[in-house]
Amino acid sequence: MKIHFKATCLIFLILSASALKSAAQQADNRYPIIPYPTSLTPEAGNFTITPVTTIVLHGNRLFKNEAAALNGFFINSFGKPLNKGLTGSKHAIVLKYDERIKADEGYKLVITPQWVTLSARTTTGMFMAVQTIRQLLPVQAEKPNAIQLKKLTLPAVTINDEPAYAWRGMHLDVSRHFFSIAYLKKFIDVMALYKFNKFHLHLTDDQGWRIEIKKYPKLTENGAWRTFNNQDSACMKRAVDNPDFTIDPEHIIQKDGKTLYGGFYTQAEMKALVAYAATKHIDIIPEIDMPGHMMAAINQYPYLSCDGKSGFGTLFSTPICPCLPSTFQFAQDVYSEIMDIFPSKYIHIGGDEVDRSLWAKSDECKALMQREGLKNTAELQSYFINNMEKFFNSKGRKLIGWDEVLEGGISKTAIVMYWRSWVPKAPVEAARNGNKVIMTPGNPLYFDAFPDKNSIPNVYNFNIIPAGLTDAEAKNIIGAQANIWTENIPSEKRADYMYMPRMTALAEVLWTHHQDYNSYLKRLSLHYNRLDVLNVHYRLPDLSGFVASNVFTDQDTLSIKKPLDDLTIRYTTNGTLPNVSSTVLDRPLVINKPLLVRVAAFRPGGSMGDVYDLSYQKQSLAEPEMVNTISNGLICKEYKAYFKQTTAMPDTKPDVTIKVNDIVVPKELEAPSFGLKYRGYIDVPTDGIYSFYLTCDDGGVLKIANRLVVDNDGNHSAIEKNGQVALKKGLHNFVLDFIEGGGGYTLKLKYSLNGSEPREIPAQWFKN
């Protein structure tokens, strides 16, 4: 038998690739570390830990607290701590000072069958090493009072590790909805597990003042409480189908015959929380938002606004008045008490979403602007921010503001937190100006945005460094954080669901950005059991292999591949929500009549994933249209106004009309708020069931062949919705309406045919 050399090489390459893939999967199972280390070298064998293994503090007691933290996992496992050993002890876990490790948060971990050595120069670096050990230990080590084990094993490995970015943050808004101290501690615990180091706590806003200020007691006596507002009522409506939207009764009181929602932290409680976070090497950064978002304060102290009144304008609430000495006195008094509570060198002043129209009408502001040579109210806002920065600096603190603080000019020493993803020039200009920049763009780092199947890959593939910066300028990008705004997050379970597991993707981006998404997903799958033990109500992995609005000409089949082996897929066909007693979808479900199938996944402990409503309807193949004259592309009409629904766009003459070849928001049509109407035909090449996937920020509706295909309407963050239509080969009427409420500019449309993978629509399909 003759074997050609090229064929032999090909077989060898295929086998080699298969072997490499298998080895990589085994490594992910053996070292399920998130974030992935800077350098990891697998080694043979394991180190076995038993109750007689010792912990050695090599050379000094610098790392005694980290040793105690590590020993906590052995107390959980063995019912008692490991004994302290002496330098030179055999078969020991050694915590060692190493001055050669230059990074403050860096460490080295060497595990052999004989020794475990954790080396660091700082206590923070040693703490990070302990978190890596923690993730290598079995889940049982997380459980206090669990069944006592006889031994634990750690896989042999050599790790050299340090973070890529200094600022690795998570943010939580406790103003719109309030969260207990116990929950904040749990949140900090999870942050520590994934090596985050900055906790941005948004303490005040229009909806509630959450921190005790002794000089201004009414801020919490009254300002911490409210009657139910429109955000609460929206959550209550959603709670009918999802108990995670239930308003937490712990934060509801009866006072003066009224039902009030709210709460606040005493200074003593917050000082204790700050101390707790410090044991996890996490810095809590407080935000007291000024000059806007101050309704809760102005309602109690009306002299803070220019006209003594408070309310909502077209977009934002009445701000405090930057032209009155009493305003600066209030601000300095508040921040002085904040600085006594929070030792962080960073203080966040907010500075976003300010309605400056009242300032332009104020005689005091007009006089101040003339006296200070300020040309407009944007510069007046910068006057306030810059003066507060001088006050912060006098106290040894650094000011952070949202990127609006750039608009009227800002000092180079202020730190800019970039969130407006529709203003891409903001972080570039700030970095070029010499400001340090923290990246928090709404897309994809607003974790209050409703998650879908694209949320985790969007975070994992996020590029922290904006395009257009030189290497020197890029050094001013000091890191990133995810923000959790809680207008629609009324409970601790809902908060867990919104940030986890997206947080783990951001952890890897900020620490190493390992850039191996499949490896990350494999490692992530091994973290769910640990999160169960930590009582984190995470979002289960997305189910896939279907669309929401299905059509069939004869019959259809629903078959779902489980993303985790221990999931159980259950469904109903009578309109009720699936529960742990619903029918198991363990084989293909044949559908030959109109039907609504409601599907959800369940973990062994009963925790439930998202409910997917899948509609099915019988549909004949739409006949193609006969058109005499056509040309390439679609007609796109723009209406420059704010619309809450696509149906609100008028049928009058558009502001702009252009021809386009694909479905994106044309750069030349971008405006603060607008609507687009795409009109023409789609020329499909063959008969079949076509699926379309429409991603919008804000809303969009797709109709083809005069049939509704995808309804993704309304003002919302970037989410994908999908649907199907049965088409014969040829031209079909194409209608796509899109609205932009301000900032997202996200519009994507993909298709698949007869169940194939989604792909871009060829430009030559679009006609007019």
N, C-alpha and C positions, 0 to 999 in steps of 0.2 A: 504494500500500500504506500502510495506517495502522498506526503503531506507538504503542501506549499509553505514556504518560509513565512510569507505574509499572513497566511491563515493561522499559523502557529503563533505568530506575534500577537495577532488579534485576540486569540483565545487567551494568551498569557495576560494581555492587558485587561481583558474582561474579568478574568479570575483575580488579578491583582486589585482592580477597582473594587470588586466584591469583597475581597479580604480587608481592604482598607476601610470600606464602609462598615463592615462587621466589627472591626477593631474600634472604630470611632464610636459605634453604638455601645459596645462593651465599656469603653472609657466613660461615656456619659452615664451609664448605669453605676459604674464604680466610683465616679467622682461627680455626683450631682450637685455641683457648687454653682450658686447664683449670688452675685455676679461671678462670671468665670475669671479665674486668676490671670494675672499678667503673663506668668510662665508656669506651666504645669508639666512635670515629667513623670509619667507613670513608672512605678517600680514594682518588683515582684514581691508577693507575700503580704502578710498582714501583721499588725501589732495587736496583741490580745490584752485587754484590760480586765483585771479581776479585782476583787475587794482588797487584795494585798499589794496591788500596784501602788507606787508612791508618786507624789508630786514634789518636784524639787525646784526651789527658787535659787537659781544659780547666781552666786556672787553678792546679791543684796535683796532687799525686800521691796524694790521698786514696783514689782508686779504682783503684790499680795492681793489686791482687789481683783485683778484679772484671774489669778489662781483660784480665788474663792468663787468667781463666776463660773469658771470651768468645772470646779468641784460640785457646783449645784446640779449639773447633769449627772454626775456620778452618784450623788445623793438620791436623785430620782430613780436611778437604775439599781443601785445596790442597797438603798435604805440607809446608807451612811457615807460620809466623805472618805476619799482616799487619804491615807496618812501622809504627813510631810516627810520627805526623804532628805538625805544629805547628798551633797555634791559627790558624784562617783557612784551613787546607788545604781544597782543593776535593774534593768527592766523598768525604767522610770519615765515619767513625763516631765520634761525639763523646760522651764521658762527662763530664757537667757537674755541678758542685755547684750546688744551688739551695736557698737558705735559706728560700724561700717555701713549700716542701713541709713541712708540719708533722708528718705521721705518720712515726714512726720507720721503718716498713717501706714507706712510700709512695714512688712514683716517677712520672715522666712519660716517655712514649715517643712521639716524633714521627718518623715515617718518611715521607720525600718521595722523589721520583726523584733529588733532588740530595744529600740528607743523611739521616743517621740520628742522632738526638740522644736520649741517655738521661740523664735528670736525676733527682737525688736529693739529699737532705740528709745521709743516712747511708750507710755501706757496706752495711748490711742492705737498705736501699731499693734501692740500685744492684744488689745481687745478685738481688733479685726482678725487676728490669727485665731482667737478663741471662737469667733463666729464661724470661721471656716471649719474648725474641728467640729463644732456643733452640727453643721450640715452634713458632715461625714459620719456622725454617730447615728444609730437607728432612731426612729421616731420615738420609741419608748423612753428615750432619755429626756424628752420634753415633759413627761407626765409625772407630776408629784404623786407620791403614794401609789405608784403603779405596782404591778406584780414584780417582785424583786428578781433580778437577773443574776446569773452566775458569771457571765462574762459579756464583754463588748469587744468588737473588733474595729480597727481602723485600717483602711487600705494603705499600703506603702506608697509613698509619693514624695516628690520634692517640689515645693512651691516657692517661687519668689514673686512677691506681690506688692503692688502699690496702686493707688487710684490715678486715673487719668485727669480727673477734675477735682478741684478743691471744694466746690459747692455742689453737694448732692442732696437736693432738698425735696421735701413734701410740704404741702400747704393744706390747711384745713380752716374753713370759714365756720366759726361757731356763732355768728350773729344771726344769719337767716334761720338756722335751726341750731339748737343748743345741744352740747354733748357733755357727758359727765366727766369728772376727773378720772374715774376708773377707765372710761373708754380712751381718754387721752393717753393714759399709761399703756394700755394695750396697743394703741397706735404707735407709740414710741418703741415698744418691744418689737413690733414687726419691722419698723424702720431699722432698728439695730441689727436684726437678723440679716437684712440685705444691705448693710453697710452704708446706709444714709447717715448724714451728719448734721443736717439743718432742718429744723421744724419751724415753718413759718405759720404763726398762729394769728389769724385774722379776727381780732377781738371786738371790733366795733363797726357798725354800719347803720343805715337808716332803720333797719328792722330790730335792732337791739344793741345795748351797750353791755358788754359781758365781763368787765373787770372793775373791781372796786377802786374808786378814787376818793380818798378820804376828804379832800378839800371840797369836793363837789358830790355830796352823797346822793342827790336826786338822780344822778346818772344811772345808778343801779336800783335805788329805791323805786323809781318809776320807769326809767329808761330801759331797764332790763326786761320789762313786761309789755305785752301787747295783747289786744284781742285778736282772734284769728284773722289772718289777712288772706289775700287771694292766693298766695303761695301755699298756705295751709289748706285752703279749700280744694285746690288742685290735687294736693297729695291725698286728701280724704277721699276724693272721687276714685283715684287710682287704687286706694286701699281695698276697694270692693273686690278686685281681682288679685291683688298682691298685698299680703299683710305687711310686707317690708315698708309700705308707704303709710302705715299707721302712725299718727302723731304719738310720740312717746309720752304716756300719761305721767311719767315721773316729773315732767317739766310743765305740768298744767296745775294751776292753783285757782281757788275761788277767793276773790277780794272785792269788797264793796258791792256785792251782788253781781259781779262780772266774772266770767271765765277768762283767765289770762294764761298766756303761754310765755315761757322764757326761763330766765335763770342767769346767774352770774357767779364768777369765781371771787372769793375773798383774796386779799393780798397774801394771807398766810397759806391758803390752798395753792396759789400759783407759785409761791416761793418753794413750796415742797415739791411741786411738779418740776420746776426748774432743776432742783437738786436731784430728783429722780432721773431726769433726762441726762444730767451730767454723768451719772454712773454708767450710762450707755454711750457716753462720748457724743452726745447730741446737744447741739446748741439751739435753744428756743428763741426765735426772732419774733418779737411782738409787732403787730401792725395796728396802729390807731390811725384810721384813714382821715386825712384832711387835705385840702379844705372842703372837698365834696363828701358825699355819703355820711353826712353828719346830722340827719334828721332826729335821731334818738337823743342827741345832745341838745340841739336847738329847741326841741319841744320842751325841755326842762329849763333851759337858760336862753330865752328868746333874744337877749341882747347880742348873741353871737352872730346873728345874720344882719345884713345891711338894713332891712326894713322891719326887723323884729318879728318876722313871720317865717313859717316853714311849710313846705309842701313840695309836690312834684311838678316840674315843668314838662315840656314836650318829651324830653328823654330822661333827665336826671333831676335829683332833688335839689332844694335850695342849699347852697354852700354857706359856710361861715364867711364873715366879711374880713378880708385881709387888710383893711384900711383903718381898723380901730385898734388902739392900744390895748383895750380890754380883751380883744381876740388873742393877741400875742401873749397876754398874761395868762389867759385860760390855757392856751396851748403849752406854754412853758411849765405851768403848774402840773398839768396832766402828764406830760412827758417826764417831768422830774420824778413823779411817783412811779411811773413805768420803769424808769432807769433804776430805781431802788429795788424793784422786784426782779428785773431781768438783767443779769450781768453781761449779756451778749454785747459785743462791740458794735453790732448792727441793730438799728432801729428802723422799721419801715413806716414811712409817713403816708403811703398811698399816693395821693396826687392825681388820681385818674377820674375820668368821667365828671368833669366839673361844668356845671351850667353857669357861665360867667355873665349872663345877660343882666342880672341885677347889679353887678359891679359897674357896668357901663352907665347905669342910671343913677348911681350913688354919688351925691355931692362930695362925700368924704373921699371916695375912690378917685373921682375926677381931680380933686385937689392933690391927693397923694401922687397920682400919675404925673401931673404937671410938675410937682416938686421934685420927683425922682427921675424925670425924663423918660417915663415909660410910654411907649407908643401905642400899646394896645393891652387888652385884658390878659392875653397870653403872657405878656411880659410882667403883668401884675401878679399872675399866679407864680411865676418864677421868682418874683420879689419875695413873696411869702415863703416859698420853698427854700430859697437861698438863705434867708434870715433864720429859718428854722435849722438849716444845716449848720450855720455858725453856732447856734445854741447847742446842737448835738456835739459838734466838735469841741466846744468848750468843756463838755462833760466827758471827753475822751471817747465819743461814739461816732459811728459812721452812718450816714443817711442812705436809705434805699427808697426809691420811688418807682412807680409804674412808668412806662415809657412816655406818657403824656408830659412828664416833667421836662422833656427835651424841647417842647414847642416854643417856649419863650426864652430859652437859653438856660444853661445850667453849668455849675462849676465842674471842673474835671475830677474833683474828689468824690462827688456823689456817685452812688452805684445805681445803675439802671436795670430794672426788671422788665424785660421785653415780653409783652403778651399779645399785642395787636398784630396778628399774623397777616392782616391785610395792609400793614405798613412795613414792608420788608426792609425799607431803607433805615428804619429807626435803630436797630442794633448795629448796623454798619456805621452810621453816622456817630453813634455813641462811642463805639470802639475806636474809630478814627480820631475822635475828640480826646481820647485818653481815658474815658470812663470805663470802669469795670462793668461788665454786662453779665446778667444772669438770664438765660433763655427759658421763657415759660410760654411759648406761643400757644394760643388757644387750640390750634390744630397742629400737633396731636396731644398737647400736654394739659388740656383742661379735662380732668378726669370726671367732672360732672357731666360732660357730654355723653349721651347715651351710647353704650358700647355695642359694637357689632363685630362681625367676623374679621373686619379690617383693623380694629382698634389696636390689638397687640402688635401685628406686623408694622403698623404705622408708627408706633412708639419705638419698636426695636430698630427700625430703619431710619429713625430721625437723625439728621445731621446737625450737630450742635453748632458747628462753625458756619455762619452765613457766607454765602458766595460773595466774592469781591474783596475780601480782606487779605492783606499780606500776612506772612507768617508772624511778623512782629505785631501787627494789629490784632491778629487772632488770639494772641496771648491775653488780651483784655477780656476774652470770653472765659469767665471763671467757672462755668458750670451751668446747671439747669435744675429745674424742679417741676413737679406736677402740681397743679392747683385743683382743689376740690371746693367748689362753690355750692352752697347747700340749699338754695331755693327749693329744689325738688328732692332733697335728701333729708327726710324728717326723722330717720331712725338710725341707730348704730348699725343694724344689719344692712340697711340700704347703703350706708357709707362704705362698709366692708365690700359689698358687691361692686361698687363703682370703682374702687381703687385697686382691687386685687382680682386677677393677677397682673394688671397693667403695670403696677409698681415694680414687679420683678424685671420686666423688659427695660424700664428706665434705669433700674439699678445696674444692669449690664452695660447699657449705653454709657453711663457716667463713670463706671469703674474701669472697664477695658474696651467696651464695644467689640466683643469677640467676633462679631460679624459672621456668625454661623447659626442661622435661624433654626434649622432643623435640629442642631445640637441643643440649642436653648429649649425648644419645645420638648425634647426628650427629657432633659433635666427638670424642666418645669413639671412634667407629669409625675415626677417622683416627690414633688413638694406638696401636693394636695393633702396627703395624709398628715404631714406635719402641720399644715394650716388648720386641718380639722382639730388637732390636739390643742392648738393655740386659740381655738374658738373664733376663727376668722370665717365669716360668712361670704366666701369668695364666689365669683361668678364661674359657673362650670364652663368648660370648653364648648364652643359652638357646635351644634349639629349641622351637617351639610349633606349635599346630594339631592337637594330639592329647591323649589322656589315657592314663594308664598301664594301666588295666584296661578293655578295650573289649568291647562286646557288639554282635552284629548278628543280625538276623532272617533275612536272605538273604545279603548280602555287605557288605563294608566296603572303604573305600579309604583308604590311607595316603599323604598328600601333605604334604611339609614345605617351607615357604618358608625360604630361607637368610637368616639375620640379617646376614651379611656376604657380599659378592659372591664373595670368593675362597675361601669354605668349600666343601668337598666332603663331602656326606652319604653315609655308607656304612652297610651293615646286614648282619646275618646272620639266618638262620632255623633254625640247627642248635644254638643254645645257646652257641656260642663268642663270645668278645669280638670286636667289630669291630676291624680293623686297616687299615693303608694298602693292603692288597690285597683287602679285602672288596668286595662288589658295591656299585656306586654307585647311590644312590637319586636318579635324575635324571628320573623320571616317576612318576605315581601307581602305587602297588602295590595290586593288587586282592587281597582276602583273602576266601575263602569257606569256610574250615575253621578249626578251632582251631589257634592258632599263637602262638609267642613270637618277636617281632621285636626284635632288639637293634640300636639305632641310635646312631651317634656322628658328630660333625662333626670334620673335619680341616683344619688350615691347610696352605698350600703347603709349609711346612717340615716337616710331619709331626706337629706338635703336635696332641694329641687333646683333644676336649671331653668332657663328661660322657657316660656310657653310659646310654641310656634303654631300659628293659625294658618293652616294650609287649605285653601279653597280649591275645589275641582269643579269644572263645568265642561259639558260636551260642546264642541264647536266644530263647524265645518271649515274647511280650508277657504279662506277669503279669496275671492276672484280678483285677479289683477285689473288695474285700470288701463284703459286705452287712452294714451296721450299722444297727440300729433307732434308737438314740438317740445323738446326738453333740453336742458343744459345741465352742466355739472354744478353741484353744491346746493345749499339750502338758503332760503331767505331768512334773515334774522332781524326782527324788529325790536327796538328798545323803547321802553317807557320809563322815564326818569321820575320815580316816586317810590314811596314806601308802601308795600303791599303785605298784608298778613296771609293772603291766600292767592293762588294763581288766578282764581276766578274774579278777583278784584281788579285785574288789569283791564283797561278799557278797550273798546273796539274802534276807538278814534285813530286819527293819524298818529303814527309813532314819532318820537323825538328823533330817532336815527334809524335808518334801514341800510343793512349791508348784506353781502353774500358771504357765506362761510362754507368750508369744506369738511368740518368736523364739529363734534359737540363738545365745545369748551366755552368758557366765558371769554369773548374776545377782549384783548387788552384795551383796545381803543374804546370799548363800551363801559369800562369799569367806572363806577360812581359810588357815592356813599350808600344809596339804596336805589334799586331799579328792578324792572321786570323784562324778560326776554321772551319773544315768541319765535320759535323756529318752525318754518313752514316749507313744505315741498313733498318729495316722494322718497321712498326707500325701495331700491331695486334688488330684490332677493333672488339668489341664483338658482334655487331649487325649492320644490315643495317640502313642507315640514312644519314641525312645532318649534317656533323660535322663542327662546328665553331672552329677556332683556334685563339688565342690571343697571339701575339708575341711582347714582350717588349725588346727593345735593346738600349744599349748605348755602341757602336755606332750603327752599322747597321746589318741587317739580312734579309735573304730571305728563305722562307719555301716552299718546293714542296712536295706533297704527291701524289702517284699514277701517277707520271710524269705530275702533274697539278700544276700550280702556285697557291698557296693558300694565302700567305701573302708576300707582298713586303714592307719591312721596311729598305731599303738599305740606304747607305750613312753615313757620319760622322755627328752625332747629339747627343743630350742629350737623356736621357731615356724616350722614348715615346712608347706607345702601338699602334700597328696596327693589324687589324684582317681580316679574310676572311673565306670562306666556301669551302667545297669539299664534293661531294656525293660519299659515299663508301659502298660497300657490306661488309658483315662480312668476316674477314680474314686478311691475310697479305698484306700490301701495301708498295711499295717502299717509303722510307723516306729520304729526303735530306734537311738539314738545313745548310746554310752557314752564318757565323757570323764574323764581323770584329770589332776589338778594336783599336781605334786611339790613346788611351793613357788616362787611368784614370777611366773610368766608370765601367768596368767589370760587366755590368748588362745584363743578358740574362735570360728571363723567357718565358715559354710557357705553356698556359692553353688551355683547350678545353671545349666545351659544345656540347650536342647532342640534335638536334631537338628543340633548343631554351631554353634549361635548363640553370641554373646558371653556369658560368665558374668555373672550378675546376682543380686541379692538374692532370696531366696525370699519371696513374698508371705505376710504373716502369716495371711491367710484360708485358706491351704492347710493349716495345722496344725489338727488336730482331736483330740479325745479322747472 
